[in-house]
Amino acid sequence: MNNEQQFQEQQTASEEEQALHNEPVSDVNEEAEASEATAESSEQNENAEIESLRALVEEHQQRQLRTQADFDNFRKRTLKEKEELAKYASMKLITELLPVVDNFERALASSGSSTDLQSFTKGVEMIFRQLEGVLAAEGLSAMQTVGEPFNPEFHQAIMQVESEEYEEGIVVEEVQKGYMLKDKVLRPAMVKVSM
C-alpha cells in the first residue's frame, strides 16, 4: 500500500500542481487578452485621432488655397483698376478744359472778321481767367517769388544781379513763373537773384 499511497499522493500532488498551474495560466491569458484588447482599443483611438488630424490638415490646406486664390484675384483686380485709373486720370481735367478750348476757338474765329482789337483782347483775357479757374480748382497755384529769399526747392537761379533795392540772396526778378500742384512743386520758378 505504500506504493499505492505514494502513487495516489503523487497523483493528488500532480493534480493540485496542475490546478495551481492552470489557474495562473488562465489569469495570465485573461491579462494578456485584456492587454491586447487595451492595445487594440488604444490603436483604434490613435488611428481615429490620426484620421481626425488628417482631415483637419486637409481642411486647412483647402482654406489656405482658397485664401491664396482670393488674394491673387484681388491683386489682379486691383492692378487692373489701377491701370484704368492711370489711363483715365486726366479725363476729369480734360472735360473741364474743353469749354476753354471752345472759347479759344470762338475767339480765333471772330478775330478774322473783327477789327476791334480791344474787345478781342478782353475776350482772350476772360478765357485766360477761365483757364486759371479750372487749373486752380485742380490745385494749381502760381508761386510768388519776387522779394522772397532764394530757395533752391522752389526757385531755379539763372543769373545773379547787383541790386540796390534788395539785399543779397533775394529774388529780384521772375523770368518764368513757377507752379505748385497742391503742396508739391510742379515747376520751379526761373529767377534772377541779388548778390
DRENZA-526896 format. One record per residue: x, y, z of N, C-alpha, C, CB in turn; residue number from 1. Coordinates in nm, 2 decimals. Glycine has a CB too. Layout:
N
((X; Y; Z); (X; Y; Z); (X; Y; Z); (X; Y; Z); NUM) ...
This chain:
195
((0.08; -0.12; 0.00); (0.00; 0.00; 0.00); (0.08; 0.12; 0.00); (-0.09; 0.00; 0.12); 1) ((0.19; 0.10; 0.04); (0.28; 0.21; 0.04); (0.30; 0.27; -0.10); (0.41; 0.17; 0.10); 2) ((0.32; 0.18; -0.19); (0.34; 0.22; -0.32); (0.21; 0.29; -0.38); (0.38; 0.11; -0.41); 3) ((0.10; 0.23; -0.34); (-0.03; 0.28; -0.38); (-0.05; 0.41; -0.32); (-0.14; 0.18; -0.35); 4) ((-0.02; 0.42; -0.20); (-0.04; 0.55; -0.13); (0.05; 0.66; -0.19); (-0.01; 0.54; 0.02); 5) ((0.17; 0.61; -0.22); (0.26; 0.71; -0.28); (0.21; 0.75; -0.42); (0.40; 0.65; -0.29); 6) ((0.16; 0.66; -0.49); (0.11; 0.69; -0.62); (-0.01; 0.78; -0.61); (0.07; 0.56; -0.69); 7) ((-0.10; 0.76; -0.52); (-0.21; 0.84; -0.50); (-0.17; 0.98; -0.46); (-0.31; 0.78; -0.40); 8) ((-0.08; 0.98; -0.37); (-0.03; 1.11; -0.32); (0.04; 1.19; -0.43); (0.07; 1.09; -0.20); 9) ((0.11; 1.11; -0.51); (0.18; 1.18; -0.63); (0.07; 1.23; -0.72); (0.27; 1.08; -0.70); 10) ((-0.03; 1.14; -0.75); (-0.13; 1.18; -0.84); (-0.21; 1.30; -0.78); (-0.23; 1.07; -0.86); 11) ((-0.24; 1.31; -0.66); (-0.31; 1.42; -0.59); (-0.22; 1.54; -0.60); (-0.34; 1.39; -0.45); 12) ((-0.09; 1.52; -0.57); (0.00; 1.64; -0.58); (0.01; 1.69; -0.72); (0.14; 1.60; -0.53); 13) ((0.01; 1.60; -0.81); (0.02; 1.63; -0.95); (-0.10; 1.71; -0.99); (0.04; 1.51; -1.04); 14) ((-0.22; 1.66; -0.95); (-0.35; 1.73; -0.98); (-0.35; 1.87; -0.92); (-0.47; 1.65; -0.94); 15) ((-0.31; 1.88; -0.79); (-0.30; 2.01; -0.73); (-0.21; 2.10; -0.80); (-0.26; 1.99; -0.58); 16) ((-0.09; 2.05; -0.83); (0.01; 2.13; -0.90); (-0.05; 2.18; -1.03); (0.14; 2.05; -0.92); 17) ((-0.11; 2.08; -1.10); (-0.17; 2.12; -1.23); (-0.28; 2.22; -1.21); (-0.23; 1.99; -1.30); 18) ((-0.36; 2.21; -1.11); (-0.46; 2.31; -1.08); (-0.40; 2.44; -1.06); (-0.55; 2.26; -0.97); 19) ((-0.29; 2.44; -0.98); (-0.22; 2.57; -0.95); (-0.17; 2.63; -1.07); (-0.11; 2.54; -0.85); 20) ((-0.11; 2.55; -1.16); (-0.05; 2.60; -1.28); (-0.16; 2.64; -1.38); (0.03; 2.49; -1.35); 21) ((-0.27; 2.57; -1.38); (-0.38; 2.61; -1.47); (-0.44; 2.74; -1.43); (-0.49; 2.50; -1.48); 22) ((-0.46; 2.76; -1.30); (-0.52; 2.89; -1.26); (-0.44; 3.01; -1.30); (-0.54; 2.88; -1.11); 23) ((-0.32; 3.02; -1.27); (-0.24; 3.13; -1.31); (-0.23; 3.15; -1.46); (-0.10; 3.13; -1.25); 24) ((-0.23; 3.04; -1.53); (-0.22; 3.04; -1.68); (-0.34; 3.11; -1.73); (-0.20; 2.90; -1.74); 25) ((-0.46; 3.07; -1.68); (-0.58; 3.13; -1.73); (-0.58; 3.28; -1.69); (-0.71; 3.06; -1.67); 26) ((-0.53; 3.32; -1.57); (-0.52; 3.46; -1.53); (-0.43; 3.53; -1.62); (-0.47; 3.47; -1.39); 27) ((-0.32; 3.47; -1.66); (-0.22; 3.53; -1.75); (-0.28; 3.55; -1.88); (-0.09; 3.45; -1.76); 28) ((-0.36; 3.45; -1.93); (-0.42; 3.45; -2.06); (-0.53; 3.57; -2.06); (-0.49; 3.32; -2.09); 29) ((-0.60; 3.58; -1.95); (-0.70; 3.68; -1.94); (-0.63; 3.82; -1.94); (-0.79; 3.67; -1.81); 30) ((-0.52; 3.83; -1.86); (-0.45; 3.96; -1.86); (-0.39; 3.99; -2.00); (-0.33; 3.95; -1.75); 31) ((-0.34; 3.89; -2.06); (-0.29; 3.91; -2.20); (-0.40; 3.95; -2.29); (-0.22; 3.78; -2.25); 32) ((-0.51; 3.88; -2.28); (-0.62; 3.92; -2.37); (-0.67; 4.06; -2.34); (-0.74; 3.82; -2.35); 33) ((-0.68; 4.10; -2.21); (-0.72; 4.23; -2.17); (-0.61; 4.33; -2.22); (-0.73; 4.24; -2.02); 34) ((-0.49; 4.30; -2.21); (-0.38; 4.39; -2.26); (-0.39; 4.40; -2.41); (-0.24; 4.33; -2.22); 35) ((-0.42; 4.29; -2.48); (-0.43; 4.30; -2.62); (-0.55; 4.39; -2.66); (-0.45; 4.16; -2.69); 36) ((-0.66; 4.37; -2.59); (-0.78; 4.45; -2.61); (-0.76; 4.60; -2.59); (-0.90; 4.40; -2.52); 37) ((-0.68; 4.63; -2.48); (-0.65; 4.76; -2.45); (-0.56; 4.82; -2.56); (-0.58; 4.77; -2.31); 38) ((-0.46; 4.74; -2.60); (-0.37; 4.78; -2.71); (-0.45; 4.81; -2.84); (-0.26; 4.68; -2.73); 39) ((-0.54; 4.72; -2.87); (-0.63; 4.73; -2.99); (-0.71; 4.86; -2.98); (-0.72; 4.61; -3.01); 40) ((-0.77; 4.88; -2.86); (-0.85; 5.00; -2.84); (-0.77; 5.12; -2.85); (-0.92; 4.99; -2.70); 41) ((-0.65; 5.12; -2.79); (-0.56; 5.23; -2.79); (-0.52; 5.26; -2.94); (-0.43; 5.21; -2.71); 42) ((-0.49; 5.15; -3.01); (-0.45; 5.17; -3.15); (-0.57; 5.22; -3.23); (-0.41; 5.03; -3.21); 43) ((-0.69; 5.18; -3.20); (-0.81; 5.23; -3.27); (-0.82; 5.38; -3.24); (-0.93; 5.15; -3.23); 44) ((-0.80; 5.42; -3.11); (-0.81; 5.56; -3.08); (-0.71; 5.64; -3.15); (-0.79; 5.57; -2.92); 45) ((-0.58; 5.59; -3.15); (-0.48; 5.66; -3.22); (-0.51; 5.67; -3.37); (-0.34; 5.59; -3.21); 46) ((-0.56; 5.57; -3.43); (-0.60; 5.57; -3.57); (-0.71; 5.67; -3.60); (-0.64; 5.43; -3.63); 47) ((-0.81; 5.68; -3.51); (-0.91; 5.77; -3.52); (-0.86; 5.92; -3.50); (-1.02; 5.75; -3.41); 48) ((-0.77; 5.93; -3.41); (-0.71; 6.07; -3.39); (-0.62; 6.11; -3.51); (-0.62; 6.07; -3.26); 49) ((-0.55; 6.01; -3.57); (-0.47; 6.04; -3.69); (-0.56; 6.08; -3.80); (-0.38; 5.92; -3.73); 50) ((-0.67; 6.01; -3.82); (-0.76; 6.04; -3.93); (-0.83; 6.18; -3.91); (-0.88; 5.93; -3.94); 51) ((-0.86; 6.21; -3.78); (-0.91; 6.34; -3.75); (-0.81; 6.45; -3.78); (-0.95; 6.34; -3.60); 52) ((-0.69; 6.43; -3.74); (-0.59; 6.53; -3.77); (-0.56; 6.54; -3.92); (-0.45; 6.49; -3.70); 53) ((-0.57; 6.43; -3.99); (-0.55; 6.44; -4.14); (-0.66; 6.52; -4.20); (-0.55; 6.30; -4.20); 54) ((-0.78; 6.50; -4.15); (-0.90; 6.57; -4.20); (-0.88; 6.72; -4.17); (-1.03; 6.52; -4.14); 55) ((-0.83; 6.75; -4.05); (-0.81; 6.89; -4.02); (-0.70; 6.96; -4.10); (-0.77; 6.90; -3.87); 56) ((-0.59; 6.88; -4.13); (-0.49; 6.93; -4.22); (-0.54; 6.96; -4.36); (-0.37; 6.83; -4.22); 57) ((-0.62; 6.86; -4.41); (-0.68; 6.88; -4.54); (-0.77; 7.00; -4.55); (-0.76; 6.75; -4.58); 58) ((-0.85; 7.02; -4.44); (-0.94; 7.14; -4.44); (-0.86; 7.27; -4.44); (-1.03; 7.13; -4.31); 59) ((-0.75; 7.27; -4.36); (-0.66; 7.39; -4.35); (-0.59; 7.42; -4.48); (-0.56; 7.38; -4.24); 60) ((-0.55; 7.31; -4.55); (-0.49; 7.33; -4.68); (-0.58; 7.38; -4.78); (-0.43; 7.19; -4.73); 61) ((-0.71; 7.33; -4.78); (-0.81; 7.38; -4.87); (-0.84; 7.53; -4.85); (-0.94; 7.30; -4.86); 62) ((-0.85; 7.56; -4.72); (-0.88; 7.70; -4.68); (-0.76; 7.79; -4.72); (-0.90; 7.71; -4.52); 63) ((-0.64; 7.74; -4.71); (-0.52; 7.82; -4.75); (-0.52; 7.84; -4.90); (-0.39; 7.75; -4.70); 64) ((-0.55; 7.74; -4.97); (-0.56; 7.75; -5.12); (-0.67; 7.85; -5.16); (-0.58; 7.61; -5.18); 65) ((-0.78; 7.84; -5.10); (-0.89; 7.94; -5.13); (-0.85; 8.08; -5.10); (-1.02; 7.90; -5.06); 66) ((-0.78; 8.10; -4.98); (-0.74; 8.23; -4.95); (-0.63; 8.28; -5.04); (-0.68; 8.23; -4.80); 67) ((-0.54; 8.20; -5.08); (-0.44; 8.24; -5.18); (-0.50; 8.27; -5.31); (-0.33; 8.13; -5.20); 68) ((-0.60; 8.20; -5.36); (-0.67; 8.23; -5.48); (-0.75; 8.36; -5.47); (-0.77; 8.11; -5.52); 69) ((-0.81; 8.38; -5.36); (-0.88; 8.51; -5.34); (-0.79; 8.63; -5.34); (-0.96; 8.51; -5.20); 70) ((-0.67; 8.61; -5.28); (-0.57; 8.72; -5.28); (-0.52; 8.74; -5.42); (-0.45; 8.68; -5.19); 71) ((-0.49; 8.63; -5.50); (-0.44; 8.65; -5.64); (-0.55; 8.73; -5.72); (-0.41; 8.51; -5.70); 72) ((-0.68; 8.69; -5.70); (-0.78; 8.76; -5.78); (-0.79; 8.90; -5.73); (-0.92; 8.69; -5.75); 73) ((-0.78; 8.93; -5.60); (-0.78; 9.07; -5.55); (-0.67; 9.15; -5.61); (-0.77; 9.07; -5.40); 74) ((-0.55; 9.09; -5.62); (-0.43; 9.16; -5.67); (-0.45; 9.19; -5.82); (-0.30; 9.07; -5.65); 75) ((-0.50; 9.09; -5.89); (-0.52; 9.12; -6.04); (-0.63; 9.22; -6.06); (-0.56; 8.99; -6.11); 76) ((-0.74; 9.22; -5.98); (-0.84; 9.32; -5.99); (-0.79; 9.46; -5.96); (-0.96; 9.28; -5.91); 77) ((-0.71; 9.47; -5.85); (-0.66; 9.60; -5.81); (-0.56; 9.65; -5.91); (-0.58; 9.58; -5.68); 78) ((-0.48; 9.56; -5.97); (-0.38; 9.61; -6.08); (-0.46; 9.66; -6.20); (-0.29; 9.49; -6.12); 79) ((-0.57; 9.59; -6.24); (-0.65; 9.63; -6.35); (-0.71; 9.77; -6.32); (-0.76; 9.53; -6.38); 80) ((-0.77; 9.78; -6.20); (-0.83; 9.91; -6.16); (-0.73; 10.02; -6.16); (-0.90; 9.90; -6.03); 81) ((-0.61; 9.99; -6.11); (-0.50; 10.09; -6.11); (-0.46; 10.14; -6.25); (-0.38; 10.04; -6.03); 82) ((-0.45; 10.04; -6.34); (-0.42; 10.07; -6.48); (-0.52; 10.16; -6.54); (-0.40; 9.94; -6.56); 83) ((-0.65; 10.12; -6.52); (-0.76; 10.20; -6.57); (-0.76; 10.34; -6.51); (-0.90; 10.14; -6.55); 84) ((-0.73; 10.35; -6.39); (-0.73; 10.49; -6.32); (-0.62; 10.57; -6.38); (-0.71; 10.47; -6.17); 85) ((-0.50; 10.51; -6.40); (-0.39; 10.59; -6.46); (-0.42; 10.63; -6.61); (-0.26; 10.50; -6.46); 86) ((-0.49; 10.54; -6.68); (-0.52; 10.56; -6.82); (-0.62; 10.68; -6.83); (-0.58; 10.43; -6.88); 87) ((-0.72; 10.68; -6.74); (-0.82; 10.78; -6.75); (-0.81; 10.89; -6.64); (-0.96; 10.72; -6.75); 88) ((-0.70; 10.91; -6.57); (-0.69; 11.00; -6.46); (-0.71; 11.14; -6.51); (-0.55; 10.99; -6.40); 89) ((-0.67; 11.18; -6.63); (-0.68; 11.31; -6.67); (-0.82; 11.34; -6.74); (-0.57; 11.34; -6.78); 90) ((-0.91; 11.25; -6.74); (-1.04; 11.26; -6.80); (-1.11; 11.38; -6.74); (-1.12; 11.14; -6.79); 91) ((-1.12; 11.39; -6.61); (-1.19; 11.50; -6.54); (-1.13; 11.63; -6.58); (-1.19; 11.48; -6.39); 92) ((-1.00; 11.65; -6.58); (-0.94; 11.77; -6.61); (-0.96; 11.81; -6.76); (-0.78; 11.77; -6.59); 93) ((-0.95; 11.71; -6.85); (-0.97; 11.74; -6.99); (-1.12; 11.78; -7.01); (-0.94; 11.61; -7.07); 94) ((-1.21; 11.72; -6.94); (-1.35; 11.76; -6.95); (-1.37; 11.90; -6.91); (-1.44; 11.67; -6.87); 95) ((-1.30; 11.95; -6.81); (-1.32; 12.08; -6.76); (-1.24; 12.18; -6.85); (-1.26; 12.10; -6.62); 96) ((-1.14; 12.13; -6.92); (-1.07; 12.22; -7.02); (-1.14; 12.24; -7.15); (-0.93; 12.17; -7.04); 97) ((-1.23; 12.15; -7.19); (-1.30; 12.16; -7.32); (-1.37; 12.29; -7.34); (-1.39; 12.04; -7.33); 98) ((-1.44; 12.34; -7.24); (-1.51; 12.48; -7.26); (-1.41; 12.59; -7.29); (-1.59; 12.51; -7.14); 99) ((-1.29; 12.58; -7.23); (-1.18; 12.68; -7.25); (-1.14; 12.67; -7.40); (-1.06; 12.66; -7.15); 100) ((-1.12; 12.55; -7.44); (-1.08; 12.53; -7.58); (-1.19; 12.58; -7.68); (-1.05; 12.38; -7.61); 101) ((-1.31; 12.55; -7.64); (-1.42; 12.60; -7.73); (-1.42; 12.75; -7.73); (-1.56; 12.56; -7.67); 102) ((-1.39; 12.82; -7.62); (-1.39; 12.97; -7.62); (-1.27; 13.02; -7.70); (-1.38; 13.02; -7.47); 103) ((-1.16; 12.95; -7.69); (-1.04; 13.00; -7.77); (-1.08; 12.98; -7.92); (-0.92; 12.91; -7.74); 104) ((-1.14; 12.87; -7.96); (-1.18; 12.86; -8.10); (-1.28; 12.97; -8.14); (-1.25; 12.72; -8.12); 105) ((-1.37; 13.00; -8.06); (-1.47; 13.11; -8.09); (-1.39; 13.24; -8.11); (-1.58; 13.12; -7.99); 106) ((-1.30; 13.27; -8.01); (-1.22; 13.39; -8.02); (-1.14; 13.40; -8.15); (-1.13; 13.41; -7.90); 107) ((-1.07; 13.29; -8.18); (-0.99; 13.29; -8.30); (-1.08; 13.31; -8.43); (-0.91; 13.16; -8.31); 108) ((-1.20; 13.25; -8.43); (-1.29; 13.26; -8.54); (-1.34; 13.40; -8.56); (-1.41; 13.16; -8.53); 109) ((-1.36; 13.47; -8.44); (-1.41; 13.61; -8.45); (-1.30; 13.71; -8.48); (-1.48; 13.64; -8.32); 110) ((-1.17; 13.67; -8.45); (-1.06; 13.76; -8.47); (-1.04; 13.80; -8.62); (-0.93; 13.70; -8.41); 111) ((-1.07; 13.71; -8.71); (-1.05; 13.74; -8.85); (-1.15; 13.84; -8.90); (-1.06; 13.61; -8.93); 112) ((-1.27; 13.83; -8.85); (-1.38; 13.92; -8.90); (-1.39; 14.05; -8.82); (-1.51; 13.85; -8.90); 113) ((-1.33; 14.05; -8.70); (-1.35; 14.17; -8.62); (-1.22; 14.26; -8.63); (-1.37; 14.13; -8.47); 114) ((-1.24; 14.39; -8.63); (-1.13; 14.48; -8.63); (-1.11; 14.54; -8.50); (-1.15; 14.59; -8.74); 115) ((-1.20; 14.51; -8.40); (-1.19; 14.57; -8.27); (-1.09; 14.49; -8.18); (-1.33; 14.58; -8.20); 116) ((-0.97; 14.54; -8.18); (-0.86; 14.47; -8.10); (-0.89; 14.47; -7.95); (-0.73; 14.53; -8.13); 117) ((-0.95; 14.57; -7.90); (-0.97; 14.58; -7.76); (-1.07; 14.48; -7.71); (-1.03; 14.72; -7.72); 118) ((-1.18; 14.45; -7.78); (-1.28; 14.35; -7.75); (-1.22; 14.21; -7.76); (-1.41; 14.36; -7.83); 119) ((-1.13; 14.19; -7.86); (-1.07; 14.06; -7.88); (-0.98; 14.04; -7.76); (-0.99; 14.06; -8.01); 120) ((-0.90; 14.14; -7.72); (-0.81; 14.12; -7.60); (-0.89; 14.09; -7.48); (-0.72; 14.25; -7.58); 121) ((-1.00; 14.16; -7.46); (-1.08; 14.14; -7.34); (-1.14; 13.99; -7.34); (-1.20; 14.24; -7.34); 122) ((-1.18; 13.95; -7.46); (-1.23; 13.81; -7.47); (-1.12; 13.71; -7.44); (-1.28; 13.78; -7.61); 123) ((-1.00; 13.73; -7.49); (-0.89; 13.64; -7.46); (-0.85; 13.64; -7.31); (-0.76; 13.67; -7.54); 124) ((-0.86; 13.76; -7.25); (-0.84; 13.77; -7.10); (-0.94; 13.69; -7.02); (-0.83; 13.92; -7.06); 125) ((-1.07; 13.70; -7.07); (-1.17; 13.62; -7.00); (-1.15; 13.47; -7.01); (-1.31; 13.66; -7.06); 126) ((-1.10; 13.43; -7.13); (-1.07; 13.29; -7.15); (-0.96; 13.25; -7.06); (-1.04; 13.26; -7.30); 127) ((-0.86; 13.33; -7.05); (-0.74; 13.30; -6.97); (-0.78; 13.29; -6.82); (-0.63; 13.42; -6.98); 128) ((-0.87; 13.38; -6.77); (-0.92; 13.37; -6.63); (-1.00; 13.24; -6.61); (-1.01; 13.49; -6.60); 129) ((-1.08; 13.20; -6.72); (-1.15; 13.08; -6.71); (-1.05; 12.96; -6.70); (-1.24; 13.06; -6.84); 130) ((-0.95; 12.96; -6.78); (-0.84; 12.86; -6.77); (-0.78; 12.85; -6.63); (-0.74; 12.88; -6.88); 131) ((-0.74; 12.97; -6.58); (-0.68; 12.98; -6.45); (-0.78; 12.92; -6.34); (-0.64; 13.12; -6.41); 132) ((-0.91; 12.95; -6.36); (-1.00; 12.90; -6.26); (-1.01; 12.75; -6.26); (-1.14; 12.95; -6.29); 133) ((-1.01; 12.69; -6.38); (-1.01; 12.54; -6.39); (-0.89; 12.48; -6.33); (-1.02; 12.49; -6.54); 134) ((-0.77; 12.54; -6.36); (-0.65; 12.49; -6.30); (-0.64; 12.51; -6.15); (-0.53; 12.56; -6.37); 135) ((-0.69; 12.62; -6.10); (-0.69; 12.65; -5.96); (-0.78; 12.55; -5.89); (-0.73; 12.79; -5.93); 136) ((-0.89; 12.51; -5.95); (-0.98; 12.41; -5.89); (-0.92; 12.28; -5.88); (-1.11; 12.40; -5.98); 137) ((-0.82; 12.25; -5.97); (-0.74; 12.12; -5.96); (-0.63; 12.13; -5.86); (-0.69; 12.08; -6.10); 138) ((-0.60; 12.25; -5.80); (-0.50; 12.26; -5.70); (-0.37; 12.33; -5.76); (-0.46; 12.13; -5.65); 139) ((-0.38; 12.39; -5.87); (-0.26; 12.45; -5.93); (-0.26; 12.60; -5.88); (-0.26; 12.45; -6.09); 140) ((-0.14; 12.64; -5.84); (-0.12; 12.78; -5.80); (0.02; 12.83; -5.84); (-0.14; 12.80; -5.64); 141) ((0.02; 12.96; -5.88); (0.15; 13.02; -5.92); (0.23; 13.06; -5.79); (0.13; 13.15; -6.01); 142) ((0.36; 13.05; -5.80); (0.44; 13.09; -5.68); (0.46; 13.24; -5.69); (0.58; 13.02; -5.69); 143) ((0.47; 13.30; -5.57); (0.51; 13.44; -5.55); (0.66; 13.44; -5.52); (0.42; 13.51; -5.44); 144) ((0.74; 13.49; -5.61); (0.88; 13.48; -5.59); (0.96; 13.61; -5.57); (0.94; 13.42; -5.71); 145) ((0.92; 13.72; -5.63); (0.99; 13.85; -5.62); (0.99; 13.90; -5.48); (0.93; 13.95; -5.72); 146) ((1.11; 13.93; -5.43); (1.12; 13.98; -5.29); (1.13; 13.87; -5.19); (1.00; 14.07; -5.26); 147) ((1.12; 13.75; -5.23); (1.14; 13.63; -5.14); (1.28; 13.59; -5.13); (1.04; 13.52; -5.18); 148) ((1.33; 13.53; -5.02); (1.46; 13.47; -5.02); (1.47; 13.35; -5.12); (1.50; 13.43; -4.87); 149) ((1.59; 13.34; -5.18); (1.61; 13.23; -5.27); (1.60; 13.10; -5.20); (1.75; 13.25; -5.35); 150) ((1.52; 13.01; -5.26); (1.51; 12.87; -5.20); (1.52; 12.77; -5.32); (1.37; 12.85; -5.13); 151) ((1.63; 12.69; -5.32); (1.65; 12.60; -5.43); (1.54; 12.50; -5.45); (1.79; 12.53; -5.41); 152) ((1.46; 12.47; -5.35); (1.35; 12.38; -5.36); (1.24; 12.44; -5.45); (1.30; 12.34; -5.23); 153) ((1.23; 12.57; -5.45); (1.12; 12.64; -5.53); (1.17; 12.72; -5.64); (1.04; 12.73; -5.43); 154) ((1.30; 12.76; -5.64); (1.35; 12.85; -5.74); (1.47; 12.79; -5.82); (1.39; 12.98; -5.68); 155) ((1.48; 12.83; -5.94); (1.59; 12.79; -6.02); (1.66; 12.92; -6.07); (1.55; 12.70; -6.15); 156) ((1.78; 12.95; -6.01); (1.85; 13.07; -6.03); (1.92; 13.06; -6.17); (1.96; 13.10; -5.92); 157) ((1.89; 13.16; -6.26); (1.96; 13.15; -6.39); (2.06; 13.26; -6.40); (1.85; 13.17; -6.50); 158) ((2.06; 13.36; -6.30); (2.15; 13.47; -6.31); (2.16; 13.54; -6.17); (2.11; 13.57; -6.42); 159) ((2.27; 13.59; -6.14); (2.29; 13.68; -6.02); (2.31; 13.82; -6.07); (2.41; 13.63; -5.93); 160) ((2.24; 13.91; -6.01); (2.25; 14.05; -6.05); (2.27; 14.14; -5.92); (2.12; 14.10; -6.12); 161) ((2.33; 14.26; -5.95); (2.35; 14.35; -5.84); (2.22; 14.43; -5.82); (2.47; 14.45; -5.86); 162) ((2.18; 14.45; -5.70); (2.06; 14.52; -5.67); (2.08; 14.61; -5.55); (1.94; 14.43; -5.65); 163) ((2.03; 14.74; -5.56); (2.03; 14.83; -5.45); (1.90; 14.82; -5.37); (2.05; 14.98; -5.50); 164) ((1.80; 14.77; -5.44); (1.67; 14.76; -5.38); (1.66; 14.64; -5.28); (1.56; 14.74; -5.48); 165) ((1.73; 14.52; -5.32); (1.72; 14.40; -5.24); (1.85; 14.36; -5.18); (1.66; 14.28; -5.32); 166) ((1.85; 14.30; -5.06); (1.98; 14.25; -5.01); (2.02; 14.12; -5.07); (1.97; 14.23; -4.85); 167) ((2.13; 14.07; -5.04); (2.19; 13.95; -5.10); (2.10; 13.83; -5.08); (2.33; 13.93; -5.05); 168) ((2.08; 13.74; -5.18); (2.01; 13.62; -5.17); (1.86; 13.64; -5.19); (2.04; 13.56; -5.04); 169) ((1.81; 13.75; -5.23); (1.67; 13.77; -5.25); (1.64; 13.77; -5.40); (1.63; 13.91; -5.19); 170) ((1.52; 13.71; -5.44); (1.48; 13.70; -5.58); (1.44; 13.84; -5.62); (1.36; 13.60; -5.59); 171) ((1.51; 13.89; -5.73); (1.49; 14.02; -5.78); (1.39; 14.02; -5.90); (1.62; 14.08; -5.83); 172) ((1.40; 13.92; -5.98); (1.31; 13.92; -6.10); (1.27; 13.78; -6.13); (1.38; 13.98; -6.22); 173) ((1.15; 13.76; -6.18); (1.10; 13.63; -6.22); (1.10; 13.62; -6.37); (0.95; 13.60; -6.16); 174) ((1.18; 13.53; -6.43); (1.19; 13.51; -6.57); (1.08; 13.42; -6.62); (1.33; 13.46; -6.61); 175) ((1.05; 13.31; -6.55); (0.94; 13.22; -6.58); (0.87; 13.18; -6.45); (1.00; 13.09; -6.66); 176) ((0.74; 13.19; -6.45); (0.66; 13.15; -6.33); (0.68; 13.01; -6.29); (0.51; 13.18; -6.36); 177) ((0.68; 12.99; -6.16); (0.68; 12.85; -6.10); (0.54; 12.82; -6.05); (0.79; 12.84; -5.99); 178) ((0.51; 12.69; -6.05); (0.38; 12.65; -6.01); (0.39; 12.53; -5.91); (0.30; 12.60; -6.14); 179) ((0.29; 12.54; -5.82); (0.27; 12.43; -5.72); (0.14; 12.36; -5.75); (0.27; 12.49; -5.57); 180) ((0.14; 12.23; -5.74); (0.02; 12.15; -5.75); (-0.01; 12.10; -5.61); (0.04; 12.03; -5.86); 181) ((-0.11; 12.16; -5.55); (-0.14; 12.14; -5.41); (-0.02; 12.17; -5.32); (-0.19; 11.99; -5.38); 182) ((0.06; 12.08; -5.27); (0.17; 12.11; -5.18); (0.30; 12.06; -5.25); (0.16; 12.05; -5.04); 183) ((0.30; 12.03; -5.37); (0.42; 11.98; -5.44); (0.46; 12.08; -5.55); (0.39; 11.84; -5.50); 184) ((0.59; 12.10; -5.57); (0.64; 12.18; -5.67); (0.62; 12.11; -5.81); (0.79; 12.22; -5.65); 185) ((0.54; 12.18; -5.89); (0.52; 12.12; -6.03); (0.63; 12.17; -6.12); (0.38; 12.16; -6.08); 186) ((0.66; 12.30; -6.11); (0.77; 12.35; -6.19); (0.84; 12.47; -6.11); (0.72; 12.41; -6.33); 187) ((0.97; 12.46; -6.09); (1.03; 12.57; -6.01); (1.04; 12.70; -6.10); (1.18; 12.53; -5.97); 188) ((1.04; 12.81; -6.03); (1.04; 12.94; -6.10); (1.18; 12.97; -6.14); (0.98; 13.05; -6.01); 189) ((1.20; 13.02; -6.26); (1.33; 13.07; -6.31); (1.34; 13.21; -6.26); (1.35; 13.05; -6.46); 190) ((1.45; 13.24; -6.19); (1.46; 13.37; -6.12); (1.60; 13.43; -6.14); (1.42; 13.36; -5.98); 191) ((1.61; 13.56; -6.12); (1.73; 13.63; -6.10); (1.75; 13.66; -5.95); (1.74; 13.76; -6.20); 192) ((1.87; 13.64; -5.90); (1.89; 13.66; -5.75); (1.99; 13.77; -5.73); (1.94; 13.53; -5.69); 193) ((1.97; 13.85; -5.63); (2.06; 13.96; -5.60); (2.19; 13.90; -5.53); (1.99; 14.07; -5.50); 194) ((2.30; 13.98; -5.56); (2.42; 13.93; -5.50); (2.48; 14.04; -5.41); (2.52; 13.89; -5.60); 195) 
